[in-house]
Amino acid sequence: MRTITVPLRLINLQDDGFHLLVEIVVFGEVHLAVLDTGASRTVFDKAIIDRYLMDMVVHEDPHEEDHQATTLFSTSKTVLATFPVLKLGKLTIKAYTAVGLDLQSVNETYEQLGHPVIAAILGGDILLQYHAVINYKQLTLKLYK
């Protein structure tokens, strides 16, 4: 089993908690994602889907209520889209089908707090599949392939 170590960034939410951010790469561009062990699925901002996948088929998610209930952030309608490649450190995931949510309000809050915008929320589907281990002291995410 190969170990992939990905650096994490810890951000302070005005002394009301913390979030871990991780860099991801989609469509050859680096973006940030919140690492959320409480989210059952990884979700992407609908703006990313609209920007890169507007020519591809994007479907309304028939199970949107299920996805809304399992994410940290409340949102509006969800869509499903397939990303040709999702990279997390040296891990490459091909044909990853993601849920798309409107993360604009999350990003507005982040910007007000002086934090960078996020493109996704990295959830339990990927964390479980790759046996993720979070090391808070070293601020690393270890994935096993």
PEGI-V514965 format. One line per field, one symbol per residue. ss: DSSP state (A for helix, B for strand, O for the rest). A space follows every 50 residues. Layout:
ss->???
This chain:
ss->OOBBBBBBBBBBOOOOOBBBBBBBBBOOBBBBBBBOOOOOOOBBBAAAAA AAAOOOOOBBOOOAAAAAAOOOOOOOOOBBBBBBBBBBOOBBBBBBBBBB BOOAAAAAAAAAOOOOOOOBBBOAAAAAAOOOBBBOOOOBBBBBO
